[in-house]
Amino acid sequence: MSTKQLNVGIIGAGRIGKVHAETLAFRLPEVRTLAIADVNREAAQALAARCGIPTVTESSAAIFANPQIEAVLICSSTNTHADLIVQAAQAGKHIFCEKPIAHDLGQIDRALAAVEQAGVKLQIGFNRRFDANFARVRQAVVSGEIGTPRLMHIVSRDPAPPPVSYIRVSGGIFLDMTIHDFDMARFLIGDEVEEVYTSGGVMVDPEIGKAGDLDTALIVLRFRNGVIGTIDNSRQAAYGYDQRVEILGSLGSIATANCYPNQAVVSTGTEVRQDLPLNFFMDRYTESFASEVRAFVQAVREDQPTRVAGIDGLVAVVMGLAARKSYDEHRPVRLDEVR
Ligand SMILES: NC(=O)c1ccc[n+]([C@@H]2O[C@H](COP(=O)([O-])OP(=O)(O)OC[C@H]3O[C@@H](n4cnc5c(N)ncnc54)[C@H](O)[C@@H]3O)[C@@H](O)[C@H]2O)c1
């Protein structure tokens, strides 16, 4: 392993850029963030001041042109990812890119081809693979602790829907929200999904329907190895962020519960209750965001493969497109119809 610090640049100083910049600054002494770029200069400046980043720029080109920078974290809006991956790869930088790579398969192909050609590393931001609960479930599958998996259930409900202005450009529920669950399904079972069937509706807010999207969906997955799975999504759960999985195997099952801000249970003469779960992804997945970036840095420094590859970014989008097609056409859709 290299003993010198890894020099990185960050593109995008919004919500997720801030999370990753703070991990690099305060938790990874083996990394130096040399520059941060955002078209919103004030956002970049504020984050640079907070995290001690010496260079602020409005243009990602300045980051790609800096020969000291070995790796970049692409944390800008989704519509910029594919072009930035191509430019970073052509500049010989290793790449961590937030999900999704793009909404369009042609754009993803173009980005992955550039990465392949440049021979740089690429990790996609499917942070939930690094969550301790879900990693434990995967371990139970890999070790055979629950035998051969038969059924898998993912419950993934947000506390409240995003603004409709976001939904209009997000690619819809399957590409902005379920995409994490598609990746989780593949990760947990360790096999590919062949076919999906979606039942969905608009039950939370009619404006979401008017924007062409759904806010409630149940997706049945059929894996190549025979496992049957479900993904249960809602853009609104009155009690907060609901993130659970269960797998039933031939020798038993494994299930995870939600994460809570405390373990206290209040018992009175009329009820037994506890506080609501951690409210949204920033709180619930804090540690996994740090772990994924640590793993990326380690892969670069030790010249190892990344733990979430470009193909994982591609397949999750294929699944999202197939899920939408299934809803539109009221029938099971094989992934190879989309790809
Ligand atoms: N893994 C996760 O759980 C997770 C969570 C949130 C967001 N994301 C992903 O991260 C990405 C950013 O989301 P966000 O919530 O931080 O959005 P955001 O709007 O808060 O931040 C995006 C930032 O990118 C900047 N930007 C836009 N175009 C740019 C360009 N060409 N060059 C430099 N900067 C540019 C914007 O000015 C903004 O500051 C999205 O792709 C989103 O899907 C992933």
PDBQT file of the ligand as one rigid body, heavy atoms in Angstrom, charges set to zero:
ROOT
HETATM    1  N1  LIG A 401     -26.231   7.872  -2.275  1.00  0.00    +0.000 N 
HETATM    2  C1  LIG A 401     -27.244   8.574  -1.797  1.00  0.00    +0.000 C 
HETATM    3  O1  LIG A 401     -27.964   8.141  -0.909  1.00  0.00    +0.000 OA
HETATM    4  C2  LIG A 401     -27.490   9.936  -2.342  1.00  0.00    +0.000 A 
HETATM    5  C3  LIG A 401     -28.134  10.890  -1.547  1.00  0.00    +0.000 A 
HETATM    6  C4  LIG A 401     -28.341  12.161  -2.078  1.00  0.00    +0.000 A 
HETATM    7  C5  LIG A 401     -27.933  12.450  -3.362  1.00  0.00    +0.000 A 
HETATM    8  N2  LIG A 401     -27.331  11.501  -4.122  1.00  0.00    +0.000 N 
HETATM    9  C6  LIG A 401     -26.925  11.798  -5.498  1.00  0.00    +0.000 C 
HETATM   10  O2  LIG A 401     -25.928  12.813  -5.452  1.00  0.00    +0.000 OA
HETATM   11  C7  LIG A 401     -26.097  13.711  -6.535  1.00  0.00    +0.000 C 
HETATM   12  C8  LIG A 401     -26.248  15.127  -5.976  1.00  0.00    +0.000 C 
HETATM   13  O3  LIG A 401     -27.379  15.165  -5.149  1.00  0.00    +0.000 OA
HETATM   14  P1  LIG A 401     -27.550  16.295  -4.018  1.00  0.00    +0.000 P 
HETATM   15  O4  LIG A 401     -28.736  15.878  -3.232  1.00  0.00    +0.000 OA
HETATM   16  O5  LIG A 401     -26.258  16.541  -3.318  1.00  0.00    +0.000 OA
HETATM   17  O6  LIG A 401     -27.936  17.537  -4.928  1.00  0.00    +0.000 OA
HETATM   18  P2  LIG A 401     -27.728  19.087  -4.627  1.00  0.00    +0.000 P 
HETATM   19  O7  LIG A 401     -28.618  19.779  -5.581  1.00  0.00    +0.000 OA
HETATM   20  O8  LIG A 401     -27.828  19.361  -3.170  1.00  0.00    +0.000 OA
HETATM   21  O9  LIG A 401     -26.202  19.344  -5.027  1.00  0.00    +0.000 OA
HETATM   22  C9  LIG A 401     -25.725  19.260  -6.349  1.00  0.00    +0.000 C 
HETATM   23  C10 LIG A 401     -24.632  20.297  -6.498  1.00  0.00    +0.000 C 
HETATM   24  O10 LIG A 401     -24.010  20.105  -7.780  1.00  0.00    +0.000 OA
HETATM   25  C11 LIG A 401     -23.722  21.391  -8.303  1.00  0.00    +0.000 C 
HETATM   26  N3  LIG A 401     -23.525  21.266  -9.740  1.00  0.00    +0.000 N 
HETATM   27  C12 LIG A 401     -24.459  21.094 -10.724  1.00  0.00    +0.000 A 
HETATM   28  N4  LIG A 401     -23.859  20.995 -11.921  1.00  0.00    +0.000 NA
HETATM   29  C13 LIG A 401     -22.518  21.106 -11.714  1.00  0.00    +0.000 A 
HETATM   30  C14 LIG A 401     -21.382  21.062 -12.562  1.00  0.00    +0.000 A 
HETATM   31  N5  LIG A 401     -21.510  20.889 -13.875  1.00  0.00    +0.000 N 
HETATM   32  N6  LIG A 401     -20.159  21.191 -11.994  1.00  0.00    +0.000 NA
HETATM   33  C15 LIG A 401     -20.032  21.382 -10.672  1.00  0.00    +0.000 A 
HETATM   34  N7  LIG A 401     -21.071  21.423  -9.805  1.00  0.00    +0.000 NA
HETATM   35  C16 LIG A 401     -22.299  21.276 -10.324  1.00  0.00    +0.000 A 
HETATM   36  C17 LIG A 401     -24.917  22.240  -7.901  1.00  0.00    +0.000 C 
HETATM   37  O11 LIG A 401     -24.621  23.624  -7.966  1.00  0.00    +0.000 OA
HETATM   38  C18 LIG A 401     -25.150  21.748  -6.463  1.00  0.00    +0.000 C 
HETATM   39  O12 LIG A 401     -24.419  22.492  -5.513  1.00  0.00    +0.000 OA
HETATM   40  C19 LIG A 401     -27.313  13.223  -7.322  1.00  0.00    +0.000 C 
HETATM   41  O13 LIG A 401     -26.877  12.461  -8.401  1.00  0.00    +0.000 OA
HETATM   42  C20 LIG A 401     -28.064  12.351  -6.328  1.00  0.00    +0.000 C 
HETATM   43  O14 LIG A 401     -28.788  11.300  -6.962  1.00  0.00    +0.000 OA
HETATM   44  C21 LIG A 401     -27.088  10.269  -3.624  1.00  0.00    +0.000 A 
ENDROOT
TORSDOF 0
